Amino acid sequence: MSGSETVTPPLIAVAHGSRDPRSARVVTAAVAAIRARRPDLDVRLCFLDLNAPSVDQVVDAVAAEGHSTAIVVPLLLGSAFHARVDLPGILSGARARHPRLTLIQSDVLGHDHRLVGAVRDRIVASGVDTDDSRTGVVLAAVGSSDPRANDRTRALAPVLAAGTRWAGTVVCFATSAEPTVAQAVSLLRSRGVERIVIAPWFLAPGRLTDRLGTAALEAAPDAILADTIGAHSSLVDVTLDRYRTALPAIARAERSA
């Protein structure tokens, strides 16, 4: 490799993976947007499960091409099992196979307020004005067995509502926690909300977002379903920020090697 590889190591974007083909299509489009923003950067997409290429396949290819460093950016909204256990375990095995390759895992995308802003944009794109005081928003997330993680997600509701005149903003969970989407809709109705918007706190559509949408329409047949975050410019911004923030760790790892 040339010396420039040390300055700009590849960005390995790791998505969750899904049996739903829409998910991979949307994530692929998001990674294409990252490449378009940074054509100088080698950006590669892989998946933790259910889709190809796998993390191991991409890391093996990076090593085979002679790269000495790479930064792995988890395209995940939460720092749960996949980010804290699953992916580090995969990367540990990869380091054992490729001792000359320095792999640095960045922080997850997380609850970055720019991504909350992207959700707000998706709501507006669904036809809802930020000044519409008749509207209530349900921010629909996955849910966790960790109550602290759910509390952090609930804290996104006022962030999403900031700068709007919406009548209410409530977080609901698809799994593991309450309120459910039906409970959230009922809560907003009790506050006199006339129009309900379901805003997915998901990067891409899949079975869970479909389940949320079905439950929402059962509770409020006239509910509006906003799109997932997808290839929003803020997703590109946050991903590249996670990459840049991880760059100094490359130099530290090389000094200590």
N, C-alpha and C positions, 0 to 999 in steps of 0.2 A: 504493500500500500504506500501511497505518497504521504508526506508529512501532513497534508491537509486533513487526512482522516482523523488525526488526533484532535484537530480543532473542531471538526464537525462529525462526531460519531453518528452512526445511524440511529434513528428513532424507531423503536419497535413498539407499535401501538397494540395493546392487548385488550381485546373486547371479550365480553362474557361468552357469547355464543348462544344459539337458539335453534330449536327445530323449525321455527317459523322462518321461511326464506326471506320475508320482508326485513327481518332484523339484520341479516348479513348485508342485504342491499343497502339499507340506510347507513350502516356503519361504514361500508365500503365507500359510499358517497361522501361521508364525513372525512374519511382519510384522504380521499381525492381532493377535498377542499384544503386540507393541510398541505398536501403536495403542491397545490396551485399557489398557496401563499408563500411557500418556501421551496421553490424549484431547485435550489442549491442543496437541499437536505434529502438524504436517503431515508424515506419513510416507508416502513413495512408494516402490514397488518397481519395479525394472527389472533387466534381464539383460544380461550381456556378450555372450551368444551363444545362438542356438537357440530362444529364447523371446521373447515380446513382453510389455510394451513394452521397447524398447532403451533404453540410457542416453541416447542422443541424443534420442529421443522424449520422455523424461521431462524432461530438461534444457530442451528447447525449450518444453515446456508450462509449466515453472516460470518461464522468462523471459517467455513470452507473458502470464502472469498478473500480471506486474509485480514479481515478487520481485527484490530486489537482491543477496541472498545465499542460499547453500544449502550444506549439509555433506553430502558423499558418503561413506557408510560402506560399505566393501567387506565383504560377508558371506563372507569367505574365511578359512580356517584357516591358510593359509600365505602368506608374502610372496614369491611367486615371480613368474613372467612377468606374469600377469594384474594383479597389484597394482603391480608396479614399472615395467611398460612399457605394457601394453595399456590399462588404465584411464587412466593419466596422459595417454596420447596422445589418447584420446577426449575427455578433459576439456580438453586444450589446444585441440582443434578447436572445442569448444563455447564456450570463452572468446573465440576469434576471431570466432565468429558473434554472441556476446552480450557485447560489451565492458563493458556496465553490470552484468553479473551476476558476483559474486564466488563462485567455487566453491572450496571447501576439501575436499581428500581426507583423511579420517582414517586412522589406522592400521587394519590388518586386525584381525579378531577374534583371530587368532593362537593361540598355545599358552597361553591364559589358563587358570590352574588351575581356575577356576570351570567352564569347559567340560569339563575332565577330570572334575570332580565330576559334571557332567551325564551323562557316559558311565558313570560308576559307578552313577548312579541308573538308567540304562537297563539295566544288567546286573542290578541288584537287581529291577527290574520284570520281567525275563525269568524270575525264579524262583530266582535264585542269592543266597544269603545271604552277607554280607561275612565271616561267621565260618566259612564252609565251606572247610576246609583240604584238601578233595579236589579243589578246582576250580583250573584254570589258565585264564588269560585271554590271548587274543590281541587286541591293539589293532591294528586293520587300518587303514592309512593309504594315501594315494595313492602316495607315493614321488616322488622328485625326481632329476634328473640332477646336482644339486648335493649332494655328499656331506655338506657341512655342514648342509644343510637336513634330510637324513635323520638325522644325528646329533642334531639338536635334537628331532626327532620321537621317536627312541629314548629320549631323556631323559624322555619322558612316562610310561614304564612304571612307574618307582618312584613317581611322583606318583599314578598310578591305583591302585597297590597300597597306598598309605598308609592306615593305619587298618583294613586288612583282614587276614584270615588265609589268603588265597588261596595256593596252593602255588607259584604262579609267574605272572609277567606279562611277556609278550614282545610287542614291536612287529613287525609284518610289513608288507610293501608290496605293493600291487596292480600297480605298474609301476616300472620303472627301477632297482630296488634289491632287495637280499635282506636278511633272509630272506623267502621267499614264505610264503603262509599254510600250505602243506603242510610246509615246513621248520620253521616256528614250532610247528605242532602236533607234529611229530616231536620237537622239542627238549623240549617240555613232557612228552610221553609218556616220554622218556628220564629225566625227573626223577620219574617215578612218579605223574604227574597222572592222576586217574581221569576227571574231567569237564572238557570243553573248552567255553569260551565265546568266541565271536567278537564283539568289540565294535567297531563301525565308528567310526573317527575321521572321520566325514563329517557334514555338516549334514543331508543328505537322501538318500534312496535313489536308485539309478540303475543303469546298466549295470555300473559298477565294483563296486558293493556286491553285485550279483547274481553277478558273476564270482567275487568273494571267497567268497560263500556257497556257491556250487557247489564250488569247490576245497576249501573247509573240510569240506563234507559228504563229499567223496570221501576226504579224509584221515581224517576222524573222523565216521562216519555218525550218531553220537549227539550231535554238537556242538550247542550252543545258540547261536542267532543273536540277538543283542540288537538293538534298534532304533537308528536314527541319532539324533543329538542333537535335531533337529526343533525344535518350539516349546517347548523347555524354558525355565523361568524364568531360568536362568543365561544363556541366549542373549540374552534380553531385557536382562538386567542389563549384559552386556558390550557389546552394541550401543549402549545408551544411554550407557554410560561412554565409548565411543569418540566419540560425538557431543559429549558435554560437554567432553571433553578438547580437541576441535578448535575449540570456540567462541572461545577467545581469539585464534586465528589469523584469525578474521573481522575482529575489531577492528584487528589489526595490518595486515591487507591494506587495510582502508579508510583507515587513517591514512597509509599509504604511497602511496595512489592519487593 
